[in-house]
């Protein structure tokens, strides 16, 4: 068996993903009744895909009365770029699920319903960085411009500024 040296860029991405995942693992501040769903959300955020955990998050978001997610185009700017490629569509679906999962997770952690767009952005960015670390070649200039997920104050400022956008959020995107 041969062992190859891990390229430093891959190692840096793995370390970033590990750092992003750390806040997802602490469930002691989550009300007991919400811990099973939070565990599913955390699983999705660590291993994004379109499988069972994504379906569970989607179904829970649709039926739970203790969760409210406002999904505005302002928070998913990559959708302004029209693309019918199935690969890009799948990445977009996972990024949207990241927003929903992060938003839901914070509400479940707090034990009360109320849109949490900054936490949604954190989930969206976590999925984006995990996918990039896995070698997914998709890029989003908008997501690249947002602060990293450890900068909670800056993420809140980004969420507030995105929520304040009135009119067509895609108007400033070329081709959007």
Residue pairs with C-beta under 8 A, 6 or more apart in sequence:
6 14
10 133
13 129
13 132
13 133
14 133
16 129
16 133
17 129
17 130
17 133
19 150
20 126
20 129
20 130
20 149
20 150
21 45
21 46
21 126
24 42
24 45
24 46
24 105
24 126
25 42
27 35
27 38
27 39
27 42
29 109
30 38
30 108
30 109
31 108
31 109
31 111
34 108
34 109
34 111
37 56
37 60
37 104
37 108
38 105
38 108
38 109
40 53
40 56
40 57
40 60
41 53
41 57
41 101
41 102
41 104
41 105
41 108
42 105
43 53
44 53
44 54
44 56
44 57
44 97
44 98
44 101
45 98
45 101
45 102
45 105
45 123
45 126
45 127
45 130
46 130
47 53
47 130
48 54
48 94
48 97
48 98
48 127
48 130
48 131
49 94
50 90
50 93
50 94
54 93
54 94
54 97
57 97
57 100
57 101
57 104
58 97
58 100
60 67
60 104
61 67
61 69
61 100
61 104
65 113
66 107
66 108
66 112
66 113
67 104
67 107
67 108
67 113
68 107
68 113
68 114
68 115
69 99
69 100
69 103
69 104
69 115
69 120
70 115
70 117
71 96
71 99
71 100
72 162
72 163
72 169
73 79
73 80
73 169
73 170
74 162
74 163
74 165
74 169
75 99
75 117
75 120
75 121
75 124
75 159
75 162
76 92
76 95
76 96
76 99
76 124
77 140
77 142
77 143
77 169
77 170
77 173
78 92
78 95
78 140
78 142
78 143
79 92
79 96
79 170
80 169
80 170
80 173
80 176
81 173
81 175
81 176
82 175
82 176
83 89
83 92
87 138
88 138
91 131
91 136
91 138
94 127
94 131
95 124
95 127
95 128
95 140
95 143
96 124
97 127
98 120
98 123
98 124
98 125
98 126
98 127
98 128
99 120
99 121
99 123
99 124
100 120
100 123
101 123
101 127
102 116
102 119
102 120
102 121
102 122
102 123
102 124
102 126
103 115
103 116
103 117
103 119
103 120
103 123
105 119
105 123
106 116
106 119
106 120
107 113
107 114
107 115
107 116
107 119
110 116
117 159
117 162
117 163
118 152
118 155
118 156
118 158
118 159
118 160
120 159
121 146
121 155
121 158
121 159
121 162
122 149
122 152
122 155
124 143
125 143
125 146
125 148
125 149
125 155
126 149
128 140
128 143
129 149
131 138
132 138
146 155
146 158
147 154
147 155
147 158
149 155
162 169
170 176
